[in-house]
Amino acid sequence: MTKTILFDLTDAEREEFITQMGQPRFRAKQISEWLMRGAPNFSVMKNLPETLRAELDNVAQTLPVRIVKKLESSDGQTTKFLLELNDCEQIECVLMRTSYGNSVCVSSQAGCAMGCKFCASTLLGLKRNLTVNEIFAQILVAQWELRTDNFSSNPIRPNGDANNNDVSHIVIMGTGEPLQNVENVIGFIERANHDMGIGWRRITVSTCGIVPGIEELIKWGRPINLAISLHAPNDELRKKMMPIANKYSIREVMDAAWRFTDLHNRQLMIEYLLAGDKDGNLLNATPECANELAEILRGKNCMVNLIPWNAVAEREFTSPSGNAVHRFQDILIKNGVHARIRRERGNDIGSACGQLRLNNKKD
C-alpha cells in the first residue's frame, strides 16, 4: 500500500487527513510541528497517543525522503546522508559543522545529465528533477541530526553555542545541476527563507554554466550567492572536461554571472577543480592555466575556490601535488585575484558529490 506523505500535504489537507482518522483537529498542528523539526518517523512524536502513532505508521510517512545510510567523518564535523525518495531513486546531502555555522549541501536532481568528466554524480545519468519538498526535506534531515546532537554526549561535537542545533547556511551544490531545475530550486529557496529564516546571503546556488538559468536568477532578483563551476581558463580545455562548454562559452557564462553579481553587489564564487591526467601530468593546474584564469578574473569581485581533485575510481584523473596547488594559488594572488584552497572535509566518508550514491548502487 502506498503511504501518504504528510509533509507533502497542505495544512488543510493534513487536518482533513487526521480528522478522517477520528482525531481532533489539534493533532494535525502537533504533527505539522514535528514535521518542520524533521521527525523521521511517528515514534518520536511523544505528545501523540501511542495508538495514533501506530495507526499513522500503517498509513502514512513523515517526509518524502528516508535515510538509507549515514556516514560521519572521523573529526565529527561532517555527516553525509544517502537518502531514498518514494520512487526508490537516491540522492545525497551533506551536513558540515563549521566555525561560522551549520551548512547543508543539498541535491537538486536525482542524478545528473551534465557529463562532467571528473564527477561521480553524472555516471548514472539523470533520473529526474526533485520537487520543492524533496529538496526542503534534506534540510530537515540535517536539522533533526543537529538537534539530536544537542542531546548527545559525543565529545567531538561543537558545543556551547545556542545556534549549534540550527541550519544556518545552504549550498545547492549536491547531485544534479540546479539551474536545470530552476523553478523548484527557486521555490525551495523561497521556502527556506520564509519558513526557516535562512537569509538570502547565506544561500548559494552552484552551476556549471547554464546561461538561461542564470538569466532566470537575475529576473527573480533575490540577493543569493552564485557559484560558477569553471574548472578551466579557456574553452578548448573546458570542453575536454565539461560537455556544457560545447553549448556555452566561458565568455557567455561569465558575462551572465557578472550581471547577476553586479545586480546585488555580491562576490562571485569561482569553483576550480585542480587535476592531472591519468599519467600524472597537470591538466588544468599548470602555471599557464593560472595566468589565463587571472586574466579573466583580474579586477573583478570574485573569489576562487581551488579544489584538489577528490579521487573517483571510474575517472582517469589524478590529484596534483600540494606544491602545484599552492603554486597555482600564488599566481592568482600575485595577479590580484582572491583565491583560497578549499579545506578538505569528509574525505574519509567520500563526501564528493555522487560518491556515496554511486557506491551504494554498486553494492
N, C-alpha and C positions, 0 to 999 in steps of 0.2 A: 504494500500500500504506500502510495506517495504521501509523505507527510507535509503538512502546511508549514511554511517558513514564517514564523510570526514576525520576524524583523522586516519582511517584505510587505507586510500589511500596513495600511494607514491606521491612525489611532481609532478611527470609527470602525474600520474593518476588524481590528483587534478586539474592540469592545463587543462587537456583534458575535465574533467567534467565541468569546468567553461566556457571554450571556446565553448563547445557544447550548453551552455545556451545563447550564443551570447554575452558573456562578454569578455573584453580584458584580456590578459594573466596576467597582473599585479594584477588583482583581486585575483588570486589564491595565490599569495605571501602574500597579505594582510590577506587573510583568514588563511593561514598557521601560520602567526604570532599570530593571535588571538587564534588559537587552542593551540599553545605552551604556551599561558598565562593561558589556562584552561577555555576559554569562554564557558559558559554553554548553550548558545543559540545564535542565529543570531542577536537578537535585540540589544545586547551590542556592535555590530560591527559598531560603528558610522561613520567610514570612508567609509562604503559601502552605495550605494544609498538605500533609503528606499524600493524602488520597488524590488531590488535584494534581500534584507533581507527577504522580504515577500515571494518571489519566492523560495528562499533557504529553508525557513521554511516548505514549502509544500513538498519538495522532498528530504530533507537531514536533518541530525542532526550533531552536532559538535563532541561530544565524545561518546565512546562506553558505557558510564555509565551515569545515571541521578540520581539526589538526590531525594530520597523518603522522608527521614526525616533527620533533623539536630538538634542535641541536644547540648547545651552548659552548661558546669559546672558553678556553682554559682560564682566561683572565676575568670571566664573568661579565664582560661588558657588551657582548654581542649574542643575541639569540636569533636563530634562524628557524622559520616555520615553513614546513611544507603543508599546504592546505588543499583540501579537496572540495570541489564545487558539487552541486547537486547532480550534474551530468557526468560526474566522475573525472572531469578534467582537473588538472592540478596546477597550482600557482605557488609562488613563494613570496614571503615578506620577511623583512629583517628589522629587528629592534636593536638600536645602538644607543647605549647609555654613554653620554659624553659629558664633558665639563660644562657645556652650555645648555644641557637639557637632554631630553629623550627624543631621539629622531627615529622615525619609521620609514623604511624604504618599501613602497608598495608596488605591486604589479598592476598593469592596466589592461593586459590581454593574457589569455591562455595561449602560450607560445608566442612566436614572433615571425613575421614574414620578411624582415629586413635582410637576412642572409649575411650579416657581418662575419667576416672570415675568422675572427678571433673569439667569437662569443659562443657560449653554450646554449643560450636561450633559444636560438634560432634553429638548432639542429633537429628539433622535432616538428618544425614548421608552425604556422599559425593555426590554431583551432577556432578561436572566436574572440570577440571583444568581451570585456567584463562589463557588467551593469554598474550603475552608481552604487547600489547596495553591496555588491560583491567587492568593490574597491574599498568602500567605507568599512565593511566588516573586518578588513585587515587591520585597520587602526584599532578597532575594538578588541581584537585578539591580543594586540600588543598592550593595550590599556589594561586588560584583565591580567596579563602577565606581570605588569608593573605593580598593580595593586596587590597581587598575590605576593610579590617580592616584599611588600611592605610588612607582611606578617611572617616573613621568613627570617631565620637566624643565620642565613648564609653570610659569612663574614666578608665575602668578596664583593657584595653589593654595595653601591654607594648609599650613604645614609645621612640623616641629619637635615635634609632639605625637604621642606613640606611639599615641594613640587616633584619629588622623585617618582611619584606614582602617577604622573600625568604625561601624556604625549605632548611635546612642545613644538616639534618640527616634523614636517612631512616632505619626503623626497619621492617623486613619481619617477623612479629610475629602475624599477624591478623588471620582471619579464614583460616583454612587449614594447611597442612604440606608442607612447601616449598620444601623439598627435594623429595617429590613425584611428583613435577612439576619442577624438577631441570633445565631442558633445558630452559623453559620460564623464570624462575627466573633469571638464568644467563643472558639471553638476555635482561631482564628488567634492571638488574644492569649495564650491559654494556651501555645501552642507557641512564640511569640516569647519569652515569659518563660522557659520551660523550656529551649529549645534554643539561644537566643542570649543569655540572661542579661539581657534588657532589663527593667528594673524596672517594676512596676505604675505607679509615679508618673511614669514617662517615656512613658506611653502615653495618648493622648487619643482619645476617640470623640466625633464631632460628629453631632448630629441636628437635624433641622428641627422636632422635637417629636412623635415617635411615643411617646405616653404608655405603651402596653403594653410597648414595648421598653425604656423607662427602668425600668419595673417589673421586667423580666427582669434588668437590670443590678443592681438592688437585691437581688434574690434570689440572684444569682450571688455578690455580696459582695466582689469584688476592688476594692482602692483605686485604681482608674484615675482619670483626669481625664475630666470630662464637659464638653462644649461645646454650648450651645444656639444654633442659628441663629434669632435672634429677628426682627431687621430692622424691627420696628415696635413702638410702645409701646401700641397698642390693637388690638382685634380687627377693627374696621372697616377700618383701613388695612392690617393684616396680611393680611386676606382678599383684598385687591386685589393683593398681591404674592406670596402663598403659599397655594395651594389647601388645604394641610393645615390652615390656620386655620379652615376650614369644619367640620372634624371635632373639633379640639381647641382649646379657648380658651387664651389666654395664661395665665389663672389655673390651668387644669388642667396645662399644661406646666410652669409654674414650681413648682407645688406638688410635682410628682413630682421635678423637678430639685433642689429644696431638700432633699427627703427623702434623695435619693442623696448629696448633698454633706455633709449633716449626719451621715450614717452613717460617713463616712470623714474628716470634718473637712477636706475638700478645697475649694479655691477653685473656684467655678463660673465657667466662661468664657462670656461672652455675645458671640456674633458679631453685629455690627450693621453691615450694609451701608448706606452713605450714598449716596443717589441723587436725581437730579432727574427730572422728567418730560421728554417729548420736546421741550417748549417751553423747557426750562431752568429751570422753576420747581422749587423744592425740594419733594421729595415726602415723605420721612421724615427729612429733615435740618434741619428748622426748629427754632428755639429752643423752640417749644411742644412738639415731639416730645421734645426733650432733657429738658425739665422733666417730661413724663409718664413718660419712662423712669426718671428719677431717683426718682420716686415709687414705682415698682415695686421698685427695687433698693436704695434707701437703707437702710443699716444691715445689709445682707446681705454674706456672704463671697463676693464675686464680683469679676470684672474684666471690663470692657467692651473688646472689641477692635473698634475703629472701622475700617471698611474702605471707603475711597472706591471707588465702582463702577469695575470694570475693563471697558472697553467691549466689547460683543459686538454685531457688526453687525446681527444678527437681532432685537435687542431695542431697544425705543424708550425708552431711558433716557439720562440724561446724568450726567456726573460733577459733583459740586458743587465750588465753588471751594475753594481752600485755606483762605480766611478762614472759610467756612461750616463746614468740617470742624473747624477749631480752636475756633470759637465753640461748636460742639456739645460738644466735649471739655471746654471751660472750664466750661460749665454743669453737666455731670456732676460734675466735680471740686469745684466750689463747693458742690455738694449732698452731698459726702462719698462719691461713687462713684468707685472707682478706674477710670480709663479711659486707654487708650493708642491711638495711631493706628498701625495696622499698617504696618510698613516694607514698601515695595513691593519684591517680589522677582520677578525673571524676567519683567517686563512686556514686555521686548523679544523674548521667546520665547513669549508667550501662555500664561503659567503658570496663568491662571484655569481652574478645573475645566471640562473638556469642550471647551476651545477647540481643542486640537490634534487630538483625535478628530473633532470636527465638521469642521474644515478638511480633514482627510485624506479624509473621506467625500465632500466636495465635489470633491476632486481626482479 
